[in-house]
Every structure is written in C-alpha cells, then in structure tokens.
Amino acid sequence: MAFVNWLSPQVQRFIDDHIDGDIQQLLLKKSPFPDVSIQEIVQQIKGKKTAQRKFPFLLKQNIIFPPNINIEQTSSESTAAYKAKGLNGQSFLDLTCGFGIDAYFLSQNFENVTLVEQNPELIQIVAHNWKILNRKARFINQNLEEFLENQLLSKADKKMSFDVVYLDPARRDLNNKKKFLLEDLSPNLLEIEEKLRAVSSKIMVKLSPLVDISYLIAALQDITEIQIIAVRNQVKELVLIIESKGASRSKHDIKITCVNLESGEPEFSFNLNDEKDAKSEFSGSLAFLYIPNNSILKAGAFNLISQQFGLKKLHPNTHIYTSEQKMEDFPGRILSIEKIQAKDLKKGSKYNIISKNYPLKPDEIKKKYKLNDGGNQYLIFTQSIKGKEILRST
C-alpha cells in the first residue's frame, strides 16, 4: 500500500501535533520524514480536520484520508446515518463507494457488503479504514458499468442479486462545473437504469439538491420515495428510492420526506396527492409567524403545511404562515412578532433580516434603513394579502 509509511507512530503523532497549525506555513517547510512528503502530511491533516466537523466516527488512530476533493464530495455522518434508517437485508451493493462514508452507515444491517470503486488508491484506503473499524466487505476496483455488465453476463449460478443497490453519480465535469440533470451525470442513470433493475429490486440514488423534483418524477419510473435532506437548514442532497414491484401506481403516490438534521425539528412526510388536494387560507400577520425549513420549501408543500398545522398563509406567493395561537412542533422557525412601520426603525439597530416576497433584498434593506447585522431580533420584510408588512420578532 502506497500509504503504509503514513501509519508510523512518529508520522501519526506529527499529524496530531499540527492539527490546529497553519497549513500554508507547514507546506513551506521540509518534511521531517524521508518517506513521507509534506504534501502527504498536509493531506492527512486536512482530512482529520474535516472529520472533526463532518464524520467524527473516523477520528481513530491510523485512519487514512484521501485527497481533499474525495472528502468534499462525500456525505456527512449525519446525512449518511439518516439514509440508513430502516435499511436491512442480506446483501448490499455500493457502486460508487468513494471514501465509503455512505456505505459504512447504509450497509450496517446487511450480512454481505460489496463496494465498487474505480479509483484504485481510494478503494485501498477504504479497505484499510474498514479493517481499522472492524467492518467487513468485498472491495472491488472496477468501473461500475463493467461490474454491472459482468454481473449480467455471469452464468446463472454465479449471478448475484442485491437487496439494495446504492449509487452517488459524479456531479462535476472535467472543468469542475456542477451538473445535476440525470443525462449529465457520471454514470448516466437513464442509460444504466435497466441494468440496475436486473441486479436489485431496490435502488437508492443520491442526487444534487439543485435538481427539480418534477423533472425526476417525469424522467424515472417506479420512484417510491424522494428524501430531501437538509442539515441546519441547508439542503444537502436529494435521495431517490426506486422499487420495482411490478404493480403500476400513480406518480402522485410518491412519498416525499423532508428532514432538517441537527435542528431538532420534526420530519415532515406527504404524498404528492396530499399537496395537490390541499388548500390554504390567507391572512395578514397575526401573533406568531412560521417559516418552513428549506427542505419543505424545496418539496413545494406550500398548501399542505398550512392545512396540516392549521395556519394561515400570508399571500399566495409568500411561503410564510401565521396564527393567533402558537402551534408547537412546526418543522421550521417560529417567531412571536409585532407589526411595525418603517419609521420605527432606528438607524444603527442590529437585526437578523429576512426578506420574503418583498422588492428589496436583505443587503438593500440594510442600506436603505441604515441597519446592521446581528443581535437577537429578527426583522421580516414581506407581503401579505393586506400588502407589504414589516414584522419584528418580540
């Protein structure tokens, strides 16, 4: 293994001693070890620093980290653990193993695990780390299309079927430009869809948070669920569950699951039919204001959230809700508010400014009214059926 020299106690101690140091300054120095470059040491420091924030379960002695680009594109521990909820069976296949974070969590309730990765160094690193973590798998260094083709060409007694197949298609081109349409991904999901169905009846696909849900529903058959996963109100990924059960079903029966991890907010699930049939009532601002988290806004559950929580919507184009009495367990921000006039705003006051369905953006509002960022109060510029409103949290 090319990284065996990185595992010496001296190298590992040096990495730990410099974890909080200046990486740019370190890169200007010569490595104290003849068989390990300073660039390799910095790679491990960067990986460990990312693990502190993104996947702390890897903060163990002798864990190896790949180049930063492979770490940036992997899931966090919290999103991977969420996706693993309810997954179990005899056999699991990850066709795009990468650094193996998703695979580690998704496969934990399966007896047989197969990980496919075309990058030989990366699959070696994963195999090493899984040995440290006391997890077993079959590690295959192969292009996923070749792996699928070999599976389909295998004799009946050698063919493998899997209870769950997972893949996370590459979403960047050679110029590092982000891609999100299915036909632009690598692999092209539309081209390999039938091969995937031939090896498993349940397929799980991680996609960009930018992809349009209606586009996915039109492009793919047998989607049973779409998970919209946010972390601290930033939508990180969309996950498709595709299940071939042989029975035809309406696309309006697809389950949409919205979650905002690390927020303490409840999960919100619905079928497309639910939103299609839901109706909102409208009102000017009342005593409490409700701003849905971004996973729900991405899902487009604009009327259903109003109906299920008994809230009034401010305006057809303002996805903010209001009530006279406080409704608990809302999946988003709840603010006690008062309506104010522009003349009530004092120059230099500190506010967290929100602008929804309002002509000015937060920066423009700050400039116009000479306000500063910060403080404990929110200032909401919005529009209700009664017209423009300025609302202040109390």
C-alpha positions as CSV (number, residue, x, y, z in Angstrom):
1,M,0.0,0.0,0.0
2,A,1.4,3.4,-1.0
3,F,0.3,5.0,2.3
4,V,1.9,2.4,4.6
5,N,4.6,4.9,5.6
6,W,1.9,7.3,6.9
7,L,1.0,4.9,9.6
8,S,4.2,5.0,11.6
9,P,3.6,6.3,15.2
10,Q,6.0,9.2,14.5
11,V,4.1,10.4,11.5
12,Q,0.7,10.0,13.2
13,R,2.0,12.0,16.2
14,F,3.3,14.7,14.0
15,I,-0.1,15.0,12.2
16,D,-1.9,15.2,15.6
17,D,0.5,17.8,16.9
18,H,-0.1,20.1,13.8
19,I,-3.9,19.6,13.5
20,D,-4.5,23.2,14.6
21,G,-1.5,24.7,12.9
22,D,-1.1,26.9,9.9
23,I,-1.3,24.6,6.9
24,Q,0.1,27.2,4.4
25,Q,3.1,27.7,6.7
26,L,3.6,23.9,7.1
27,L,3.6,23.5,3.3
28,L,6.6,25.8,3.1
29,K,8.7,23.5,5.4
30,K,10.5,20.3,4.6
31,S,9.1,17.1,5.8
32,P,10.9,15.6,8.8
33,F,10.3,12.1,7.4
34,P,12.3,10.8,4.4
35,D,9.5,8.5,3.1
36,V,6.5,10.9,3.6
37,S,6.2,14.2,1.8
38,I,5.0,17.4,3.5
39,Q,2.1,17.4,0.9
40,E,1.0,13.9,2.1
41,I,1.2,15.0,5.7
42,V,-1.0,18.1,5.0
43,Q,-3.5,15.8,3.1
44,Q,-3.9,13.9,6.4
45,I,-4.2,17.0,8.5
46,K,-6.9,18.4,6.2
47,G,-8.7,15.1,6.2
48,K,-8.7,14.9,10.0
49,K,-9.8,18.5,10.4
50,T,-12.8,17.7,8.0
51,A,-13.6,14.6,10.0
52,Q,-13.8,16.6,13.2
53,R,-16.7,18.5,11.6
54,K,-18.2,16.1,9.1
55,F,-17.6,12.5,10.2
56,P,-16.2,12.2,13.8
57,F,-16.6,8.4,13.8
58,L,-13.3,8.4,11.8
59,L,-11.3,10.1,14.5
60,K,-9.4,7.0,15.3
61,Q,-5.7,6.1,15.2
62,N,-4.3,5.1,11.8
63,I,-7.4,6.1,9.8
64,I,-6.2,7.3,6.4
65,F,-7.7,10.2,4.5
66,P,-7.8,10.6,0.7
67,P,-7.1,13.9,-1.2
68,N,-9.4,16.8,-0.3
69,I,-11.6,16.5,-3.5
70,N,-12.7,13.0,-2.5
71,I,-13.6,14.2,1.0
72,E,-15.5,17.3,-0.2
73,Q,-17.9,15.2,-2.3
74,T,-18.8,12.7,0.4
75,S,-21.8,12.7,2.7
76,S,-21.6,13.8,6.3
77,E,-22.0,11.3,9.1
78,S,-25.4,12.7,9.9
79,T,-26.8,12.5,6.4
80,A,-25.4,9.0,5.9
81,A,-26.9,7.8,9.2
82,Y,-30.3,9.3,8.3
83,K,-30.3,7.5,4.9
84,A,-29.6,4.2,6.7
85,K,-32.8,4.3,8.7
86,G,-34.9,1.2,8.0
87,L,-32.4,-0.3,5.6
88,N,-31.6,-4.0,6.1
89,G,-31.3,-7.3,4.3
90,Q,-28.9,-10.0,3.2
91,S,-26.8,-8.1,0.6
92,F,-25.8,-4.5,-0.1
93,L,-24.0,-3.1,-3.1
94,D,-22.5,0.4,-3.4
95,L,-21.5,1.1,-7.0
96,T,-19.8,4.4,-6.3
97,C,-18.0,3.7,-3.0
98,G,-15.8,6.9,-2.9
99,F,-14.5,7.4,0.6
100,G,-17.1,5.0,1.9
101,I,-19.0,7.2,4.4
102,D,-22.4,6.4,2.9
103,A,-21.5,2.7,2.5
104,Y,-20.4,2.4,6.1
105,F,-23.7,3.5,7.5
106,L,-26.1,2.2,4.8
107,S,-24.6,-1.3,5.0
108,Q,-24.5,-1.8,8.7
109,N,-27.6,-4.0,8.8
110,F,-26.6,-6.3,5.9
111,E,-24.7,-9.6,6.1
112,N,-22.9,-9.3,2.8
113,V,-21.5,-6.0,1.6
114,T,-19.9,-5.3,-1.9
115,L,-18.2,-2.0,-2.6
116,V,-17.2,-0.9,-6.1
117,E,-14.8,1.9,-6.8
118,Q,-12.9,2.7,-10.0
119,N,-10.1,4.7,-8.2
120,P,-7.5,2.0,-7.1
121,E,-6.0,4.2,-4.3
122,L,-9.3,5.2,-2.9
123,I,-10.6,1.6,-2.6
124,Q,-7.3,0.7,-0.9
125,I,-7.8,3.5,1.6
126,V,-11.4,2.4,2.3
127,A,-10.4,-1.3,2.7
128,H,-7.7,-0.2,5.2
129,N,-10.1,2.0,7.2
130,W,-12.8,-0.6,7.3
131,K,-10.3,-3.0,8.8
132,I,-9.5,-0.5,11.5
133,L,-13.2,0.0,12.1
134,N,-13.7,-3.8,12.2
135,R,-16.1,-3.9,9.3
136,K,-16.0,-6.5,6.5
137,A,-16.8,-6.1,2.8
138,R,-15.9,-7.3,-0.6
139,F,-13.8,-4.4,-2.2
140,I,-13.8,-4.3,-6.0
141,N,-11.6,-1.9,-8.0
142,Q,-13.7,-1.6,-11.2
143,N,-15.7,0.7,-13.3
144,L,-19.4,0.3,-12.2
145,E,-20.6,-0.2,-15.8
146,E,-18.1,-3.0,-16.2
147,F,-19.2,-4.5,-12.9
148,L,-22.8,-4.4,-13.9
149,E,-22.1,-5.9,-17.4
150,N,-20.1,-8.7,-15.8
151,Q,-23.0,-9.4,-13.4
152,L,-25.4,-9.7,-16.3
153,L,-23.1,-11.9,-18.4
154,S,-22.4,-14.3,-15.5
155,K,-23.8,-17.8,-15.6
156,A,-26.9,-18.3,-13.6
157,D,-25.1,-20.0,-10.7
158,K,-22.6,-17.0,-10.4
159,K,-25.0,-14.1,-10.8
160,M,-25.5,-12.0,-7.7
161,S,-28.6,-10.2,-6.7
162,F,-28.7,-7.5,-4.0
163,D,-31.4,-6.4,-1.6
164,V,-30.3,-2.7,-2.0
165,V,-28.1,-1.0,-4.6
166,Y,-26.7,2.5,-3.8
167,L,-25.0,5.0,-6.1
168,D,-23.9,8.6,-5.9
169,P,-23.2,9.7,-9.5
170,A,-20.4,12.2,-10.1
171,R,-21.9,15.7,-10.4
172,R,-19.0,17.6,-11.8
173,D,-17.5,17.7,-15.3
174,L,-13.7,17.9,-16.2
175,N,-13.8,21.7,-15.5
176,N,-15.2,21.1,-12.0
177,K,-18.5,22.6,-13.1
178,K,-21.6,21.3,-11.2
179,K,-24.1,19.1,-13.1
180,F,-27.4,17.9,-11.9
181,L,-29.5,16.6,-14.9
182,L,-29.6,12.9,-15.0
183,E,-28.2,12.7,-18.5
184,D,-25.2,14.8,-17.5
185,L,-24.1,12.7,-14.5
186,S,-21.5,10.0,-14.5
187,P,-22.8,7.4,-14.8
188,N,-25.9,8.5,-16.7
189,L,-28.7,7.0,-14.6
190,L,-31.0,6.8,-17.6
191,E,-28.6,4.6,-19.5
192,I,-28.0,2.1,-16.7
193,E,-31.4,2.0,-15.2
194,E,-32.4,-1.4,-16.6
195,K,-29.1,-2.9,-15.6
196,L,-29.6,-1.7,-12.1
197,R,-33.1,-3.2,-12.0
198,A,-31.6,-6.5,-13.2
199,V,-29.4,-6.8,-10.1
200,S,-31.8,-5.4,-7.4
201,S,-35.4,-4.5,-6.9
202,K,-34.5,-1.6,-4.7
203,I,-32.2,1.2,-5.9
204,M,-31.1,4.2,-3.8
205,V,-29.6,7.2,-5.6
206,K,-28.1,10.4,-4.1
207,L,-28.5,13.5,-6.3
208,S,-27.8,17.2,-6.2
209,P,-30.1,19.4,-4.1
210,L,-30.5,21.6,-7.2
211,V,-32.3,19.0,-9.3
212,D,-36.0,19.7,-9.9
213,I,-38.4,17.1,-8.3
214,S,-41.0,17.3,-11.1
215,Y,-38.2,16.6,-13.6
216,L,-37.1,13.5,-11.7
217,I,-40.7,12.2,-11.5
218,A,-41.1,12.6,-15.2
219,A,-37.8,11.1,-16.1
220,L,-37.8,7.9,-14.0
221,Q,-40.1,5.0,-13.4
222,D,-41.0,3.4,-10.1
223,I,-39.9,6.1,-7.8
224,T,-41.5,5.3,-4.4
225,E,-39.9,8.0,-2.2
226,I,-37.9,11.2,-2.5
227,Q,-35.9,12.2,0.5
228,I,-35.0,15.9,0.8
229,I,-32.2,16.1,3.4
230,A,-31.2,19.4,4.9
231,V,-28.6,20.0,7.6
232,R,-29.1,23.1,9.7
233,N,-31.5,24.4,7.1
234,Q,-29.2,23.9,4.1
235,V,-30.5,21.3,1.7
236,K,-27.5,19.0,1.1
237,E,-29.0,16.2,-1.1
238,L,-31.9,14.6,-2.7
239,V,-32.2,10.8,-2.4
240,L,-34.4,8.7,-4.7
241,I,-35.8,5.3,-3.7
242,I,-36.7,3.3,-6.8
243,E,-38.5,0.0,-6.2
244,S,-39.7,-2.4,-8.9
245,K,-42.7,-4.2,-7.5
246,G,-44.5,-5.0,-10.7
247,A,-47.6,-3.1,-9.7
248,S,-48.5,0.1,-11.5
249,R,-49.0,3.2,-9.4
250,S,-49.7,6.8,-9.8
251,K,-46.8,9.2,-9.7
252,H,-49.0,11.2,-7.2
253,D,-48.5,8.4,-4.7
254,I,-44.8,9.1,-4.4
255,K,-43.8,9.8,-0.8
256,I,-41.8,13.0,-0.2
257,T,-39.9,13.0,3.1
258,C,-38.4,16.3,4.3
259,V,-35.9,16.4,7.1
260,N,-33.7,19.2,8.6
261,L,-31.0,17.3,10.5
262,E,-29.2,18.8,13.6
263,S,-32.1,21.2,14.1
264,G,-34.4,19.3,16.5
265,E,-37.3,19.9,14.1
266,P,-39.7,17.0,13.3
267,E,-39.6,15.2,10.0
268,F,-42.4,16.1,7.5
269,S,-43.7,13.5,5.0
270,F,-46.5,13.6,2.5
271,N,-47.7,12.1,-0.8
272,L,-47.8,14.3,-3.9
273,N,-51.6,13.8,-3.9
274,D,-51.8,15.4,-0.5
275,E,-50.3,18.7,-1.7
276,K,-52.3,18.6,-4.9
277,D,-55.6,18.4,-2.9
278,A,-54.6,20.8,0.0
279,K,-56.0,24.3,0.2
280,S,-54.6,27.4,2.1
281,E,-56.5,30.1,3.9
282,F,-54.9,33.6,3.9
283,S,-54.5,36.3,6.5
284,G,-52.4,39.3,7.3
285,S,-49.8,38.7,10.0
286,L,-51.1,37.6,13.4
287,A,-49.3,37.0,16.7
288,F,-47.0,34.2,15.5
289,L,-45.0,33.7,12.3
290,Y,-43.9,30.4,10.8
291,I,-41.1,30.0,8.3
292,P,-40.8,26.4,7.0
293,N,-37.3,24.9,6.8
294,N,-35.7,24.7,3.4
295,S,-36.4,21.0,2.8
296,I,-40.1,21.7,2.9
297,L,-39.7,24.7,0.6
298,K,-37.7,22.5,-1.8
299,A,-40.5,19.9,-1.7
300,G,-43.1,22.6,-2.6
301,A,-45.5,21.6,0.3
302,F,-46.8,25.2,0.4
303,N,-50.5,24.4,1.0
304,L,-50.2,21.2,2.9
305,I,-48.0,22.7,5.6
306,S,-50.7,25.3,6.1
307,Q,-53.5,22.9,6.2
308,Q,-51.9,20.3,8.5
309,F,-50.8,22.8,11.1
310,G,-54.0,24.9,10.9
311,L,-52.0,28.0,9.8
312,K,-53.0,30.9,7.6
313,K,-50.8,31.8,4.7
314,L,-49.7,35.4,4.3
315,H,-50.0,35.5,0.5
316,P,-50.2,33.1,-2.4
317,N,-46.6,33.9,-3.3
318,T,-45.3,34.3,0.3
319,H,-44.5,30.9,1.8
320,I,-44.7,32.2,5.3
321,Y,-47.6,31.3,7.7
322,T,-49.2,32.9,10.7
323,S,-51.6,32.1,13.6
324,E,-53.0,33.7,16.7
325,Q,-52.1,30.8,19.0
326,K,-48.7,29.2,18.9
327,M,-48.6,25.8,17.2
328,E,-45.8,23.6,18.5
329,D,-43.7,21.0,16.6
330,F,-43.6,23.0,13.4
331,P,-40.8,22.0,11.0
332,G,-39.2,25.4,10.8
333,R,-38.7,28.7,12.6
334,I,-41.4,30.0,14.9
335,L,-41.4,33.7,15.8
336,S,-43.5,35.8,18.1
337,I,-44.0,39.0,16.1
338,E,-45.3,42.5,16.0
339,K,-46.1,44.7,13.0
340,I,-44.1,47.9,12.8
341,Q,-43.7,50.8,10.5
342,A,-40.6,51.8,8.6
343,K,-40.4,55.0,10.8
344,D,-40.0,52.8,13.9
345,L,-36.6,51.5,12.6
346,K,-33.7,53.2,14.4
347,K,-30.5,53.9,12.5
348,G,-27.7,51.5,13.5
349,S,-30.1,49.0,15.1
350,K,-29.0,45.3,14.9
351,Y,-31.3,42.8,13.3
352,N,-31.3,39.4,11.5
353,I,-33.0,40.5,8.4
354,I,-35.3,38.2,6.3
355,S,-36.9,39.2,3.0
356,K,-39.6,37.1,1.5
357,N,-41.8,38.2,-1.5
358,Y,-40.5,41.7,-1.0
359,P,-38.9,44.0,-3.6
360,L,-35.7,44.6,-1.6
361,K,-33.1,42.0,-0.7
362,P,-31.6,42.0,2.9
363,D,-28.5,43.9,1.8
364,E,-30.6,46.6,0.1
365,I,-32.8,46.8,3.2
366,K,-29.8,47.3,5.5
367,K,-28.5,50.0,3.2
368,K,-31.9,51.8,2.9
369,Y,-32.7,51.9,6.6
370,K,-29.0,52.0,7.8
371,L,-29.3,48.8,9.8
372,N,-26.6,46.4,11.0
373,D,-26.5,42.6,11.0
374,G,-26.7,40.7,14.3
375,G,-28.5,41.0,17.6
376,N,-31.2,38.7,18.9
377,Q,-34.2,40.0,17.0
378,Y,-35.5,39.2,13.5
379,L,-36.8,41.7,11.1
380,I,-39.0,40.3,8.4
381,F,-39.9,42.3,5.3
382,T,-42.7,40.5,3.4
383,Q,-46.1,40.8,1.8
384,S,-49.4,39.5,3.0
385,I,-52.9,39.7,1.4
386,K,-53.1,43.1,3.1
387,G,-50.0,44.4,1.4
388,K,-46.4,45.0,2.3
389,E,-45.5,44.3,6.0
390,I,-42.5,44.9,8.3
391,L,-42.6,42.4,11.2
392,R,-40.3,42.4,14.2
393,S,-39.7,39.4,16.5
394,T,-40.6,40.0,20.1
